[in-house]
Amino acid sequence: MFQKICIYGVGAIGGWLGARLAAQGAQVSCVARGATLAALREHGLRLIEAGADGEPTERAFAVQAAADPAELGVQDVVIVAVKAPAMAEVARHIGPLLGPDTVVLTAMNGVPWWFLQGFGGAFADARLESVDPGGVIAQAIAARHVIGCVVHASCSLDAPGVVRRHFGNGLIVGEPAGGDSPRLTALAALLRAAGFDVTVSPQIQKDVWYKLWGNMTINPISAFTGATADRIMDDELARGFVSAVMLEAREIGARIGVPIAETPEDRHRVTRKLGVFTPSMLQDVRAGKPVEIDALVGSVRELGQLSGVATPFTDALLGLARLHARQLGLY
């Protein structure tokens, strides 16, 4: 059912997904630019991960790569794995990849533009200005194309087109409208055949929200302090601030239909197990890349406004993170 697969955003996660799918035999293409495009054309898409003996091995896979999606044509699946600030640009160019039945699998952090499509009770189908200003993305990528994906893996780029997987192998996939579908079943089977640990979610928004609940605080705090996750957890006052933001988000989740039974302290124990961990937003700041503040924090503030939940701690976090990023020219 799915043979032609395009990776839009060949970073760490997109490259990992593309390499695994190419290894499984799928016809993989990539939209890329600059050094990444040159590397893909010369050396293929390269993946480094532990082999059966535990030692890292590198494999390379030939892929078709182009800067212009029109060169690649209509795809069966388009995996969008860009940072949220790049989505408006993706929306402007993705059209040639989409046929009537093309699936767009969104492997991204934070609240996506489709989060309230067919979901959210009284707030269903509301557009989130924080993640889709002017509705540009929703207009370019019709809701019927989308399947959501939550990634539980740590990957990094050794060089353009060279991906290293550190740990984690999980993908959670689900229809934004909930329930099952033939295309979701087929996509899950494809991903399992490529070696991923796949969970099919009956309500993907719950999984999106739960992952967000853990990283909407640690990510921006690390970005503007330079601290790794363990240091944030070790500071009593910083940890207390994190908990206060999480309680606001948990109340919002309860009102829109994605309740979380855990306490912030429960999630802190999970974060501590990661040890000396450098969150992705701090990595982006160090690399001089735009940061995903709106998808991780601005969206939560907007959902609070929609659902009537006061968010003073979230507002403070958003203000500080945004100010810091603006000073660096990254927002």
C-alpha positions in Angstrom: 0.0 0.0 0.0 2.8 2.4 0.8 6.0 2.2 -1.3 6.9 5.8 -2.2 7.9 7.6 1.0 9.3 11.2 1.2 11.1 12.6 4.2 10.6 16.3 4.5 13.2 17.4 7.0 16.3 15.2 6.9 17.5 16.1 10.4 18.2 13.6 13.2 14.7 12.1 13.5 13.7 12.4 9.8 17.0 10.8 8.8 16.5 7.9 11.2 13.1 7.2 9.9 14.1 7.5 6.3 17.1 5.2 6.7 15.2 2.5 8.5 12.5 2.6 5.8 15.0 2.5 3.0 16.6 -0.5 4.7 13.2 -2.2 4.7 13.0 -1.7 0.9 10.8 1.3 0.6 11.4 3.8 -2.2 12.6 6.7 -0.1 13.1 10.3 -1.3 14.1 13.4 0.6 13.5 17.1 0.4 16.7 18.8 1.4 18.9 21.8 0.7 22.5 23.0 0.9 25.0 20.7 2.6 22.4 18.0 3.4 21.3 17.8 -0.2 24.9 17.5 -1.4 25.7 14.8 1.2 22.6 12.8 0.3 23.4 12.9 -3.4 27.1 12.0 -2.9 27.0 9.5 0.0 23.4 8.5 0.5 21.5 8.7 3.8 23.8 7.2 6.5 22.7 5.8 9.8 24.9 4.8 12.8 23.3 2.7 15.5 24.3 -0.3 17.7 24.4 -3.6 15.9 23.5 -7.1 17.3 26.9 -7.1 19.1 26.2 -3.7 20.7 28.9 -2.0 18.7 27.9 0.9 16.5 27.7 0.2 12.8 27.2 2.6 9.9 24.9 1.8 6.9 24.3 3.9 3.9 21.2 4.0 1.7 20.7 5.5 -1.7 17.8 7.9 -1.8 16.5 10.4 -4.4 17.1 13.9 -3.0 15.9 17.2 -4.3 15.4 20.8 -3.1 12.2 21.2 -5.1 9.4 18.8 -4.1 8.1 19.0 -7.7 11.0 16.9 -8.8 9.9 14.0 -6.6 6.2 13.9 -7.5 3.2 12.5 -5.7 4.1 10.2 -2.7 2.2 7.5 -0.8 3.6 8.9 2.5 5.2 12.2 3.4 7.0 12.2 6.8 7.2 15.7 8.0 10.0 15.9 10.6 11.0 19.6 10.7 11.1 21.9 13.6 7.8 23.7 14.1 9.1 27.2 13.0 9.8 25.6 9.5 6.2 24.4 9.0 4.9 27.5 7.2 7.7 27.1 4.6 6.9 23.4 4.3 3.3 24.3 3.7 4.2 26.6 0.8 6.1 23.8 -1.1 4.6 20.5 -0.1 1.7 20.5 -2.7 3.5 18.5 -5.5 4.0 15.6 -3.0 0.3 15.3 -2.2 -2.1 13.1 -4.1 -5.7 12.4 -3.0 -4.7 9.5 -0.8 -1.2 10.7 0.4 -0.7 10.3 4.1 1.2 13.1 5.9 2.8 11.6 9.0 3.9 14.4 11.4 6.9 13.4 13.5 7.3 16.7 15.4 7.6 18.1 18.9 4.9 20.1 20.7 1.3 20.9 19.8 0.8 20.5 16.0 -1.5 22.6 13.8 -4.1 19.8 13.6 -4.4 19.2 17.3 -8.0 20.3 17.6 -9.2 19.0 14.2 -12.2 16.9 15.1 -11.2 16.8 18.8 -11.5 19.0 21.9 -15.2 19.1 22.7 -16.3 22.7 22.7 -13.0 23.7 21.2 -13.0 21.2 18.3 -11.7 22.5 15.0 -10.5 25.7 16.6 -7.3 27.0 14.9 -4.3 27.6 17.1 -2.8 30.9 16.0 0.3 30.2 17.9 1.3 27.2 15.7 -0.6 28.1 12.5 -0.7 31.9 12.1 -3.4 32.8 9.5 -4.2 29.1 8.9 -1.6 28.7 6.3 -0.6 25.2 7.2 -4.2 23.9 7.5 -5.0 25.3 4.1 -2.0 23.6 2.5 -2.3 20.2 4.2 -5.9 19.1 4.4 -6.9 17.4 7.6 -7.8 14.2 5.7 -4.1 13.6 4.9 -2.8 13.7 8.5 -1.7 10.9 10.8 -0.1 12.0 14.0 3.2 10.5 15.3 4.9 10.8 18.7 8.6 9.8 18.7 10.3 8.3 21.7 13.9 8.1 20.6 17.1 10.1 20.9 19.0 10.8 17.7 21.6 13.4 16.6 23.4 14.4 13.4 27.1 13.7 13.2 27.2 15.6 9.9 24.8 16.5 7.1 23.0 13.3 6.1 24.7 11.2 8.9 22.4 10.2 11.7 23.3 8.6 15.0 20.7 6.9 17.1 21.5 6.9 20.8 18.5 5.3 22.5 14.8 4.7 22.2 13.0 3.1 19.3 9.4 4.0 19.9 6.7 5.5 17.6 3.1 6.1 18.6 0.8 6.7 15.6 -2.8 7.6 15.5 -5.6 9.2 13.5 -6.4 12.8 14.7 -10.1 12.0 14.7 -9.4 8.9 16.8 -10.1 5.3 16.3 -8.6 3.0 13.7 -8.5 3.0 9.9 -7.2 0.7 7.2 -4.5 3.2 6.3 -3.4 3.5 10.0 -3.1 -0.3 10.2 -1.1 -0.4 7.0 1.2 2.3 8.1 1.8 0.7 11.5 2.7 -2.6 9.7 5.1 -0.8 7.4 6.9 0.9 10.4 7.0 -2.3 12.3 8.6 -4.1 9.3 11.2 -1.3 9.3 12.2 -2.2 12.9 10.4 0.4 14.9 8.5 -0.3 18.2 5.0 0.9 17.1 2.0 1.6 19.3 -1.3 2.5 17.6 -3.1 5.1 19.7 -6.9 5.4 19.9 -6.4 9.1 20.7 -3.1 10.5 19.5 -3.7 13.9 21.1 -3.3 12.2 24.6 0.2 11.0 23.6 1.1 14.4 22.1 0.0 16.1 25.3 1.7 13.7 27.6 5.1 14.1 25.8 4.6 17.8 25.8 3.9 17.8 29.5 7.4 16.5 30.1 9.3 18.7 27.7 7.5 22.0 27.5 9.4 23.1 30.6 12.8 21.4 30.6 13.4 22.4 26.9 13.0 26.2 27.2 14.5 26.4 30.7 17.6 24.6 29.4 17.7 26.9 26.4 17.8 30.2 28.4 20.0 28.9 31.3 22.3 26.6 29.4 21.6 23.9 32.0 21.2 20.2 31.3 18.1 18.4 32.5 19.8 17.0 35.6 20.8 20.4 36.8 17.4 21.8 36.4 15.9 18.9 38.4 18.6 19.3 41.1 17.7 23.0 41.7 14.8 23.0 44.2 13.4 26.4 43.1 13.7 25.6 39.4 12.0 22.3 39.9 9.2 24.0 41.8 8.7 26.4 38.9 8.6 23.4 36.5 6.0 21.7 38.6 3.8 24.9 38.7 3.8 25.1 34.9 3.0 21.4 34.6 0.0 21.8 37.0 -1.4 24.5 34.7 -0.9 22.3 31.6 -2.5 19.3 33.4 -5.6 21.4 34.2 -5.9 22.5 30.6 -5.6 18.9 29.5 -8.4 17.9 31.7 -10.7 20.5 30.2 -10.0 19.7 26.6 -10.1 15.9 27.0 -6.5 14.8 27.5 -6.3 14.2 31.3 -3.1 13.2 32.9 -3.3 11.1 36.1 0.3 11.6 37.1 1.8 14.3 39.3 4.7 16.5 38.3 6.8 14.6 40.8 6.0 11.4 38.9 7.3 12.9 35.7 10.4 14.4 37.4 11.5 10.8 38.3 11.3 9.9 34.6 13.4 13.0 33.7 16.0 12.2 36.3 16.5 8.7 34.8 17.8 10.5 31.7 20.8 11.7 33.6 23.0 14.4 32.1 20.7 15.1 29.2 20.9 18.0 26.8 17.4 18.9 25.6 16.8 19.6 21.9 16.1 23.3 22.4 19.4 23.8 24.1 21.0 22.0 21.2 19.3 24.3 18.8 20.4 27.4 20.7 24.0 26.2 20.6 23.7 25.5 16.9 22.1 28.9 16.2 18.9 27.4 15.0 15.3 28.8 15.5 13.7 27.4 18.6 10.2 25.8 18.9 8.9 28.1 21.6 5.4 28.5 20.2 4.7 24.8 19.6 5.9 23.9 23.1 4.8 26.8 25.3 2.8 29.4 23.3 0.3 26.7 22.3 -0.3 25.8 25.9 -0.9 29.4 26.8 -3.4 29.7 23.9 -5.2 26.5 24.9 -5.4 27.9 28.4 -7.1 31.0 27.1 -9.5 28.9 25.1 -10.4 26.6 28.0 -10.5 29.3 30.7 -7.4 28.2 32.7 -5.2 30.9 34.1 -1.6 30.3 33.2 0.7 32.8 35.1 3.6 30.4 35.3 3.3 29.3 31.7 3.1 33.0 30.7 6.3 33.7 32.6 8.1 30.8 31.0 6.9 31.9 27.5 8.0 35.5 28.1 11.5 34.6 29.3 12.1 32.0 26.6 10.8 34.3 23.9 12.9 37.2 25.1 16.0 35.1 25.2 15.5 33.7 21.8 14.8 37.1 20.3 18.0 38.5 21.8 19.9 35.7 19.9 17.9 36.2 16.7 16.4 32.7 17.0 12.7 33.7 17.2 
